[in-house]
Amino acid sequence: MEFVFNSNFDLPQYGTCDLSFTEGDPLTSAVLASVLCNRRVTKEELPPDQTRQQGWWADTLNKRKFGSKLWLTKRANITPAMVPQIKLYVLESLQWMLDDKLCDSFEVRVERDQNRDRVNIFIGINKDNRVQNIVLRGI
């Protein structure tokens, strides 16, 4: 099964997305929350035009940070040089799933979208010798 998330940020101030949890798959839900929620960053990691460190409210309750740093790239033009950094952000956001043994392994591939200002993220989650493919398009 492949789950596909398509984002559409054509509205000037607000983004819309086509996102459905109709499959009821908790593994897919965990991946989406991990990648699409904003992870808190240090002040040193903030881009010059940002003042808020973002983050998930529950980070204050435990030592583990949740989410990804993809939000740091939201205002940037996606260049080929940024793709490896984006992949690292996704890998970092999913690491907890390995640590907590929610999956056996995962693979991540990131490529620039035809739009060139966005990326497509392909995630394969291996659990009990079955692979769940999740595609995030236009992020």
Backbone as JSON Lines, residues from 0, in Angstrom:
{"i":0,"aa":"M","n":[0.84,-1.17,0.0],"ca":[0.0,0.0,0.0],"c":[0.89,1.24,0.0]}
{"i":1,"aa":"E","n":[0.48,2.25,-0.7],"ca":[1.2,3.51,-0.73],"c":[0.28,4.62,-0.25]}
{"i":2,"aa":"F","n":[0.76,5.39,0.68],"ca":[0.04,6.55,1.17],"c":[0.68,7.77,0.53]}
{"i":3,"aa":"V","n":[-0.12,8.62,-0.05],"ca":[0.42,9.81,-0.72],"c":[-0.16,11.06,-0.08]}
{"i":4,"aa":"F","n":[0.7,11.98,0.3],"ca":[0.34,13.28,0.83],"c":[0.72,14.32,-0.21]}
{"i":5,"aa":"N","n":[-0.24,15.11,-0.64],"ca":[0.02,16.17,-1.6],"c":[-0.26,17.51,-0.93]}
{"i":6,"aa":"S","n":[0.74,18.36,-0.87],"ca":[0.51,19.67,-0.29],"c":[0.28,20.68,-1.39]}
{"i":7,"aa":"N","n":[-0.5,21.7,-1.06],"ca":[-0.79,22.75,-2.01],"c":[-0.75,24.07,-1.25]}
{"i":8,"aa":"F","n":[0.34,24.79,-1.39],"ca":[0.5,26.04,-0.67],"c":[0.34,27.23,-1.61]}
{"i":9,"aa":"D","n":[-0.69,27.2,-2.43],"ca":[-0.92,28.27,-3.39],"c":[-1.65,29.46,-2.78]}
{"i":10,"aa":"L","n":[-2.26,29.27,-1.64],"ca":[-2.94,30.39,-1.0],"c":[-1.88,31.32,-0.41]}
{"i":11,"aa":"P","n":[-2.1,32.61,-0.46],"ca":[-1.05,33.55,-0.04],"c":[-0.62,33.42,1.41]}
{"i":12,"aa":"Q","n":[-1.56,33.18,2.3],"ca":[-1.19,33.19,3.71],"c":[-1.33,31.82,4.37]}
{"i":13,"aa":"Y","n":[-2.2,31.0,3.85],"ca":[-2.46,29.72,4.51],"c":[-2.25,28.59,3.52]}
{"i":14,"aa":"G","n":[-1.75,27.47,4.02],"ca":[-1.58,26.31,3.19],"c":[-2.76,25.38,3.32]}
{"i":15,"aa":"T","n":[-3.02,24.63,2.29],"ca":[-4.04,23.59,2.36],"c":[-3.36,22.27,2.02]}
{"i":16,"aa":"C","n":[-3.92,21.2,2.45],"ca":[-3.33,19.92,2.08],"c":[-4.42,18.88,1.95]}
{"i":17,"aa":"D","n":[-4.17,17.9,1.12],"ca":[-5.04,16.76,0.93],"c":[-4.44,15.63,1.75]}
{"i":18,"aa":"L","n":[-4.98,15.41,2.93],"ca":[-4.41,14.44,3.85],"c":[-5.53,13.59,4.42]}
{"i":19,"aa":"S","n":[-5.4,12.3,4.3],"ca":[-6.46,11.42,4.77],"c":[-5.89,10.31,5.62]}
{"i":20,"aa":"F","n":[-6.49,10.07,6.75],"ca":[-6.09,8.97,7.61],"c":[-7.11,7.83,7.53]}
{"i":21,"aa":"T","n":[-7.76,7.69,6.39],"ca":[-8.85,6.72,6.27],"c":[-8.37,5.28,6.38]}
{"i":22,"aa":"E","n":[-7.12,5.03,6.13],"ca":[-6.62,3.65,6.22],"c":[-6.54,3.18,7.67]}
{"i":23,"aa":"G","n":[-6.46,4.12,8.62],"ca":[-6.41,3.73,10.02],"c":[-5.12,3.03,10.39]}
{"i":24,"aa":"D","n":[-4.05,3.29,9.69],"ca":[-2.78,2.63,9.93],"c":[-1.94,3.46,10.9]}
{"i":25,"aa":"P","n":[-1.7,2.96,12.11],"ca":[-0.95,3.75,13.09],"c":[0.51,3.99,12.68]}
{"i":26,"aa":"L","n":[1.11,3.1,11.92],"ca":[2.48,3.29,11.47],"c":[2.58,4.49,10.53]}
{"i":27,"aa":"T","n":[1.64,4.58,9.59],"ca":[1.59,5.72,8.68],"c":[1.34,7.0,9.45]}
{"i":28,"aa":"S","n":[0.43,6.96,10.4],"ca":[0.13,8.14,11.21],"c":[1.37,8.6,11.98]}
{"i":29,"aa":"A","n":[2.14,7.67,12.51],"ca":[3.35,8.01,13.26],"c":[4.38,8.66,12.34]}
{"i":30,"aa":"V","n":[4.52,8.13,11.13],"ca":[5.47,8.71,10.18],"c":[5.05,10.12,9.8]}
{"i":31,"aa":"L","n":[3.79,10.3,9.48],"ca":[3.31,11.63,9.07],"c":[3.47,12.65,10.19]}
{"i":32,"aa":"A","n":[3.11,12.27,11.4],"ca":[3.27,13.2,12.52],"c":[4.74,13.52,12.75]}
{"i":33,"aa":"S","n":[5.59,12.53,12.63],"ca":[7.02,12.74,12.85],"c":[7.63,13.69,11.83]}
{"i":34,"aa":"V","n":[7.25,13.53,10.58],"ca":[7.85,14.33,9.5],"c":[7.2,15.71,9.39]}
{"i":35,"aa":"L","n":[5.89,15.79,9.6],"ca":[5.17,17.03,9.32],"c":[5.03,17.97,10.51]}
{"i":36,"aa":"C","n":[5.28,17.49,11.73],"ca":[5.26,18.39,12.9],"c":[6.6,19.12,13.0]}
{"i":37,"aa":"N","n":[6.58,20.33,13.5],"ca":[7.79,21.13,13.62],"c":[8.58,20.76,14.87]}
{"i":38,"aa":"R","n":[9.84,20.43,14.67],"ca":[10.74,20.13,15.79],"c":[11.35,21.44,16.3]}
{"i":39,"aa":"R","n":[11.48,21.53,17.59],"ca":[12.13,22.7,18.19],"c":[13.62,22.68,17.84]}
{"i":40,"aa":"V","n":[14.15,23.85,17.55],"ca":[15.57,23.98,17.23],"c":[16.25,24.9,18.23]}
{"i":41,"aa":"T","n":[17.57,24.86,18.24],"ca":[18.32,25.77,19.09],"c":[18.34,27.15,18.45]}
{"i":42,"aa":"K","n":[18.7,28.15,19.21],"ca":[18.78,29.51,18.68],"c":[19.84,29.6,17.58]}
{"i":43,"aa":"E","n":[20.89,28.79,17.69],"ca":[21.95,28.79,16.68],"c":[21.47,28.21,15.35]}
{"i":44,"aa":"E","n":[20.47,27.34,15.38],"ca":[19.96,26.72,14.16],"c":[18.95,27.61,13.43]}
{"i":45,"aa":"L","n":[18.45,28.64,14.09],"ca":[17.44,29.5,13.48],"c":[18.01,30.28,12.3]}
{"i":46,"aa":"P","n":[17.26,30.33,11.2],"ca":[17.67,31.21,10.1],"c":[17.6,32.66,10.56]}
{"i":47,"aa":"P","n":[18.37,33.55,9.93],"ca":[18.4,34.95,10.37],"c":[17.03,35.64,10.39]}
{"i":48,"aa":"D","n":[16.12,35.21,9.51],"ca":[14.81,35.87,9.44],"c":[13.78,35.26,10.39]}
{"i":49,"aa":"Q","n":[14.18,34.31,11.22],"ca":[13.26,33.65,12.15],"c":[13.6,34.02,13.59]}
{"i":50,"aa":"T","n":[12.57,34.11,14.42],"ca":[12.8,34.38,15.84],"c":[12.23,33.27,16.73]}
{"i":51,"aa":"R","n":[11.27,32.51,16.21],"ca":[10.63,31.46,17.0],"c":[11.32,30.12,16.76]}
{"i":52,"aa":"Q","n":[11.55,29.4,17.83],"ca":[12.23,28.11,17.75],"c":[11.28,26.96,17.41]}
{"i":53,"aa":"Q","n":[9.99,27.25,17.32],"ca":[8.97,26.26,17.01],"c":[8.98,25.14,18.05]}
{"i":54,"aa":"G","n":[8.47,23.98,17.68],"ca":[8.49,22.83,18.58],"c":[7.1,22.37,18.95]}
{"i":55,"aa":"W","n":[7.05,21.17,19.46],"ca":[5.82,20.53,19.86],"c":[5.67,20.71,21.37]}
{"i":56,"aa":"W","n":[4.48,21.02,21.83],"ca":[4.26,21.33,23.24],"c":[4.7,20.19,24.16]}
{"i":57,"aa":"A","n":[4.55,18.95,23.73],"ca":[4.88,17.81,24.6],"c":[6.38,17.62,24.78]}
{"i":58,"aa":"D","n":[7.2,18.34,24.0],"ca":[8.65,18.26,24.19],"c":[9.03,18.7,25.6]}
{"i":59,"aa":"T","n":[8.23,19.55,26.22],"ca":[8.54,20.0,27.58],"c":[8.31,18.89,28.6]}
{"i":60,"aa":"L","n":[7.59,17.85,28.21],"ca":[7.27,16.77,29.15],"c":[8.26,15.61,29.09]}
{"i":61,"aa":"N","n":[9.02,15.51,28.01],"ca":[10.01,14.45,27.95],"c":[11.28,14.95,27.27]}
{"i":62,"aa":"K","n":[12.34,14.23,27.39],"ca":[13.65,14.67,26.9],"c":[13.79,14.53,25.4]}
{"i":63,"aa":"R","n":[12.99,13.72,24.79],"ca":[13.08,13.46,23.35],"c":[12.33,14.54,22.58]}
{"i":64,"aa":"K","n":[12.99,15.09,21.56],"ca":[12.32,16.07,20.71],"c":[11.55,15.34,19.62]}
{"i":65,"aa":"F","n":[10.4,15.88,19.29],"ca":[9.52,15.25,18.3],"c":[9.39,16.15,17.08]}
{"i":66,"aa":"G","n":[9.18,15.55,15.92],"ca":[8.95,16.3,14.7],"c":[10.21,16.42,13.86]}
{"i":67,"aa":"S","n":[10.11,17.24,12.82],"ca":[11.26,17.42,11.92],"c":[11.6,18.9,11.8]}
{"i":68,"aa":"K","n":[12.78,19.14,11.28],"ca":[13.25,20.51,11.05],"c":[12.97,20.97,9.63]}
{"i":69,"aa":"L","n":[12.07,20.28,8.95],"ca":[11.74,20.67,7.58],"c":[11.23,22.11,7.51]}
{"i":70,"aa":"W","n":[10.63,22.58,8.56],"ca":[10.09,23.95,8.57],"c":[11.19,24.98,8.33]}
{"i":71,"aa":"L","n":[12.44,24.63,8.62],"ca":[13.54,25.56,8.39],"c":[13.75,25.85,6.9]}
{"i":72,"aa":"T","n":[13.25,24.97,6.05],"ca":[13.44,25.13,4.59],"c":[12.22,25.77,3.92]}
{"i":73,"aa":"K","n":[11.2,26.09,4.68],"ca":[9.94,26.55,4.11],"c":[10.09,27.79,3.23]}
{"i":74,"aa":"R","n":[10.93,28.72,3.61],"ca":[11.08,29.96,2.86],"c":[12.25,29.92,1.87]}
{"i":75,"aa":"A","n":[12.96,28.84,1.83],"ca":[14.16,28.76,1.0],"c":[13.84,28.22,-0.4]}
{"i":76,"aa":"N","n":[14.65,28.62,-1.36],"ca":[14.59,27.98,-2.67],"c":[15.31,26.64,-2.53]}
{"i":77,"aa":"I","n":[14.66,25.59,-2.97],"ca":[15.23,24.27,-2.83],"c":[16.27,24.06,-3.93]}
{"i":78,"aa":"T","n":[17.51,23.99,-3.54],"ca":[18.6,23.76,-4.48],"c":[19.03,22.3,-4.37]}
{"i":79,"aa":"P","n":[19.75,21.78,-5.36],"ca":[20.25,20.4,-5.25],"c":[21.11,20.19,-4.0]}
{"i":80,"aa":"A","n":[21.82,21.22,-3.58],"ca":[22.66,21.1,-2.39],"c":[21.85,20.93,-1.11]}
{"i":81,"aa":"M","n":[20.59,21.37,-1.11],"ca":[19.74,21.26,0.08],"c":[19.13,19.87,0.26]}
{"i":82,"aa":"V","n":[19.06,19.1,-0.8],"ca":[18.38,17.8,-0.74],"c":[18.98,16.88,0.32]}
{"i":83,"aa":"P","n":[20.32,16.75,0.43],"ca":[20.87,15.89,1.5],"c":[20.49,16.38,2.9]}
{"i":84,"aa":"Q","n":[20.44,17.7,3.11],"ca":[20.06,18.23,4.41],"c":[18.6,17.9,4.73]}
{"i":85,"aa":"I","n":[17.74,18.01,3.73],"ca":[16.33,17.66,3.92],"c":[16.2,16.19,4.27]}
{"i":86,"aa":"K","n":[16.97,15.35,3.61],"ca":[16.95,13.91,3.92],"c":[17.39,13.67,5.37]}
{"i":87,"aa":"L","n":[18.41,14.38,5.83],"ca":[18.84,14.25,7.22],"c":[17.75,14.66,8.19]}
{"i":88,"aa":"Y","n":[17.02,15.72,7.87],"ca":[15.91,16.15,8.72],"c":[14.85,15.04,8.84]}
{"i":89,"aa":"V","n":[14.56,14.37,7.71],"ca":[13.56,13.3,7.72],"c":[14.08,12.09,8.51]}
{"i":90,"aa":"L","n":[15.33,11.71,8.26],"ca":[15.91,10.58,9.0],"c":[15.9,10.85,10.5]}
{"i":91,"aa":"E","n":[16.27,12.07,10.89],"ca":[16.29,12.45,12.3],"c":[14.89,12.37,12.9]}
{"i":92,"aa":"S","n":[13.88,12.76,12.14],"ca":[12.51,12.75,12.67],"c":[11.97,11.34,12.86]}
{"i":93,"aa":"L","n":[12.49,10.38,12.11],"ca":[11.99,9.0,12.19],"c":[12.81,8.11,13.13]}
{"i":94,"aa":"Q","n":[13.95,8.58,13.59],"ca":[14.85,7.75,14.4],"c":[14.17,7.16,15.63]}
{"i":95,"aa":"W","n":[13.26,7.91,16.23],"ca":[12.59,7.41,17.43],"c":[11.83,6.12,17.17]}
{"i":96,"aa":"M","n":[11.36,5.94,15.93],"ca":[10.6,4.73,15.6],"c":[11.5,3.49,15.65]}
{"i":97,"aa":"L","n":[12.75,3.66,15.25],"ca":[13.72,2.56,15.39],"c":[14.07,2.34,16.86]}
{"i":98,"aa":"D","n":[14.34,3.43,17.58],"ca":[14.72,3.34,18.98],"c":[13.65,2.64,19.81]}
{"i":99,"aa":"D","n":[12.37,2.92,19.51],"ca":[11.26,2.32,20.25],"c":[10.76,1.02,19.63]}
{"i":100,"aa":"K","n":[11.47,0.56,18.6],"ca":[11.16,-0.7,17.93],"c":[9.77,-0.74,17.31]}
{"i":101,"aa":"L","n":[9.3,0.43,16.82],"ca":[8.04,0.47,16.09],"c":[8.21,-0.03,14.67]}
{"i":102,"aa":"C","n":[9.45,-0.03,14.2],"ca":[9.74,-0.57,12.88],"c":[11.11,-1.24,12.95]}
{"i":103,"aa":"D","n":[11.38,-2.08,11.96],"ca":[12.67,-2.78,11.92],"c":[13.73,-1.96,11.19]}
{"i":104,"aa":"S","n":[13.31,-1.2,10.21],"ca":[14.22,-0.33,9.46],"c":[13.38,0.62,8.62]}
{"i":105,"aa":"F","n":[14.05,1.61,8.05],"ca":[13.37,2.48,7.1],"c":[14.38,3.03,6.1]}
{"i":106,"aa":"E","n":[13.85,3.38,4.94],"ca":[14.66,4.0,3.9],"c":[13.99,5.31,3.51]}
{"i":107,"aa":"V","n":[14.81,6.3,3.22],"ca":[14.3,7.61,2.84],"c":[15.0,8.06,1.56]}
{"i":108,"aa":"R","n":[14.2,8.53,0.62],"ca":[14.74,9.13,-0.61],"c":[14.06,10.47,-0.8]}
{"i":109,"aa":"V","n":[14.85,11.48,-1.13],"ca":[14.32,12.83,-1.33],"c":[14.76,13.3,-2.7]}
{"i":110,"aa":"E","n":[13.83,13.86,-3.45],"ca":[14.18,14.43,-4.75],"c":[13.43,15.74,-4.95]}
{"i":111,"aa":"R","n":[14.06,16.63,-5.7],"ca":[13.41,17.9,-6.01],"c":[12.2,17.66,-6.89]}
{"i":112,"aa":"D","n":[11.13,18.38,-6.58],"ca":[9.91,18.32,-7.37],"c":[10.12,19.06,-8.68]}
{"i":113,"aa":"Q","n":[9.28,18.8,-9.66],"ca":[9.36,19.52,-10.94],"c":[9.23,21.02,-10.72]}
{"i":114,"aa":"N","n":[8.49,21.41,-9.69],"ca":[8.31,22.82,-9.34],"c":[9.63,23.44,-8.92]}
{"i":115,"aa":"R","n":[10.56,22.64,-8.43],"ca":[11.9,23.04,-7.98],"c":[11.93,23.81,-6.66]}
{"i":116,"aa":"D","n":[10.79,24.28,-6.19],"ca":[10.74,24.94,-4.89],"c":[10.22,23.99,-3.82]}
{"i":117,"aa":"R","n":[10.01,22.76,-4.2],"ca":[9.48,21.75,-3.29],"c":[10.23,20.45,-3.48]}
{"i":118,"aa":"V","n":[10.02,19.52,-2.56],"ca":[10.63,18.2,-2.68],"c":[9.57,17.13,-2.56]}
{"i":119,"aa":"N","n":[9.89,15.97,-3.08],"ca":[9.09,14.77,-2.88],"c":[9.91,13.85,-1.99]}
{"i":120,"aa":"I","n":[9.25,13.3,-0.98],"ca":[9.93,12.45,-0.01],"c":[9.31,11.06,-0.08]}
{"i":121,"aa":"F","n":[10.15,10.06,-0.27],"ca":[9.72,8.67,-0.37],"c":[10.27,7.93,0.84]}
{"i":122,"aa":"I","n":[9.36,7.35,1.62],"ca":[9.75,6.67,2.85],"c":[9.25,5.23,2.78]}
{"i":123,"aa":"G","n":[10.13,4.3,3.0],"ca":[9.77,2.89,3.09],"c":[10.02,2.42,4.52]}
{"i":124,"aa":"I","n":[8.96,2.02,5.21],"ca":[9.06,1.56,6.6],"c":[8.93,0.03,6.61]}
{"i":125,"aa":"N","n":[9.95,-0.64,7.11],"ca":[9.95,-2.1,7.17],"c":[9.55,-2.53,8.58]}
{"i":126,"aa":"K","n":[8.48,-3.31,8.65],"ca":[8.0,-3.86,9.92],"c":[7.59,-5.3,9.69]}
{"i":127,"aa":"D","n":[8.22,-6.22,10.37],"ca":[7.9,-7.66,10.24],"c":[7.98,-8.13,8.79]}
{"i":128,"aa":"N","n":[9.04,-7.73,8.09],"ca":[9.3,-8.11,6.7],"c":[8.23,-7.63,5.72]}
{"i":129,"aa":"R","n":[7.48,-6.61,6.11],"ca":[6.53,-5.96,5.2],"c":[6.93,-4.5,5.1]}
{"i":130,"aa":"V","n":[6.88,-3.96,3.9],"ca":[7.28,-2.57,3.69],"c":[6.04,-1.71,3.45]}
{"i":131,"aa":"Q","n":[5.95,-0.65,4.22],"ca":[4.89,0.35,4.05],"c":[5.53,1.54,3.33]}
{"i":132,"aa":"N","n":[5.03,1.89,2.15],"ca":[5.56,3.02,1.4],"c":[4.7,4.25,1.63]}
{"i":133,"aa":"I","n":[5.36,5.33,1.93],"ca":[4.69,6.6,2.18],"c":[5.37,7.64,1.3]}
{"i":134,"aa":"V","n":[4.57,8.36,0.54],"ca":[5.1,9.37,-0.37],"c":[4.54,10.72,0.04]}
{"i":135,"aa":"L","n":[5.42,11.67,0.27],"ca":[5.03,13.03,0.58],"c":[5.44,13.89,-0.61]}
{"i":136,"aa":"R","n":[4.46,14.37,-1.35],"ca":[4.75,15.14,-2.57],"c":[4.55,16.63,-2.33]}
{"i":137,"aa":"G","n":[5.43,17.4,-2.9],"ca":[5.27,18.85,-2.88],"c":[5.49,19.47,-1.53]}
{"i":138,"aa":"I","n":[6.38,18.93,-0.75],"ca":[6.67,19.46,0.59],"c":[7.64,20.62,0.46]}
